Amino acid sequence: MESPFLARIVGFGAALRGAGLAVGTSELLTFTAAVAELDPNDAGDLYWAGRTTLVGHRDEIAVYHRVFLDHWLAPAAAGADANGESAAAEDGRVTFNLPDFDALPATETLEGAVDGSGAAGTLGSDAEGLHAKPFTACTPAELDDLRRVMRSLRLRRPQRSSRRLRAARRGRLHDLRRTVRETLRTQGEPRRQLWAAPRLRRRPLVLILDVSGSMVASSRALLQFAHSTSQVDRRTEVFCFGTTLTRVTVDLRQRRIDDALTRAAAAVVDFEGGTRIGASLDAFVHDHGRRGVARGGTVVICSDGLDQGRPTELAAALRRLSRQCRRLVWLNPLPSYAPSPGLLLARPLVDAMLPARDLDDLVAFAGALERIDAQPRAARGIRSGAQPVEDLDLRPLRSSPFDGPRTSSRQV
């Protein structure tokens, strides 16, 4: 490289430090070595070499992009001729072929702004194409796109009739108290009959997420889903388990999802470790279920069923848990053609077993939650019901704000 170009690199580092980035001599040496292996006359190679070696955090990308435009492209653009080709530098500044950076806003976090030829690309991934993509195949950038989509996903708890009454225009229950009060206002002359109806209350919702090593590819997406649910309804209880059970309800109430996931990861000591589903569910039954956390509500277990404990322990925990809640649902992130032994054991002991491999599956589950609650309980050797909830047809529930290309649901 020529000395004027090295001077420009040193000036670029000084400009980044002036903008608040921690760029030292070692970072500049790494940047210089990276540029030496690429084409220094290509703005795309120069941009990505600097972004890879000089940016240490995603929040610094917008600052780096702005400084790069001002330091490298602004002087060259001023010397370009009418045909768009670079002119020769007269003051020692190096010029090169300019890519089309006009379409790149400096305030955006760029996730693939320049392609190999230096042309401007698209910002981020197309979230619409990620609906049917399995979580296990998503990159971190695509999971961030899914996170923004999940913010609009509404998982509403089913409702039940309360013993308390509310005023109603018509109904089958006479509101004697309001009727008497109305009569006293008219000197004991009854004017009309007033009615009452039961108040509606939301049933409890408990999410129990598997964050063991076998679920590492899906645990982040499920935690994002639990965070979105907690932001909509703060009375949702969330638990994580690997070898032990941990309550992360308070941690996921943080508004920023990055802070929420950081606190949840710090609280779960066995994150990406072993799996003991039976022992974790038994701990929930004894420590939280007896306190009424799941009484009359829906318990959702998100796990692949790869349990290192005894099968009898898992079966006993599921039976006890099903007695403490109204509905017991199992979300399965595994393909339907590869059920684990834990899933085969849990199939006759739960009310519904639904897939949770991609965003479309979570949307279908959110729409089916109230339908599952209203369905009579299946016969599992615990209580008898009219029709198994496992046979619930979810195809009509595909009509939602996130309609995907699929038209049928996949059941395990």
Buried (B, 14 or more C-beta within 10 A) or exposed (E): EEEEBEEBBEEBBEBBBEBEBEBEEEBBEBBBEBBEEEEBEBBBBBBBBBBEBBBEEEEBBBBBBBBBBBBBBEBBBEBBEEEEEBEEBEEEBBBBBBBEBEEBEBEEBBBEBBEEEBEBBEBBBEBEEBBEBBBBEBEEEBBBBBBEBBEEBEBBBBBBEEEEBEEBEEBEEEBEEBBEEBBEEEEEEEEEEBBBBBEEBBBBBBBBBBBBBBBEBBBBBBBBBBBBBBBBEEEBBBBBBBBBBBBBBBBBBBEEBEEBBEBBBEBBEBBBBBBBBBBBBBBBBEEBBEEEBBEBBBBBBBBBBBBBBEEEBBBBBBBBBBEBBBBBBBBBBBEEEEBBEBBEBBBBBBBBBBBBBBBBBBBBBBBBBBBBBEBEBBEBEBEEBEEBBBEBEBEEBBEBEBEBEBEEBBBB
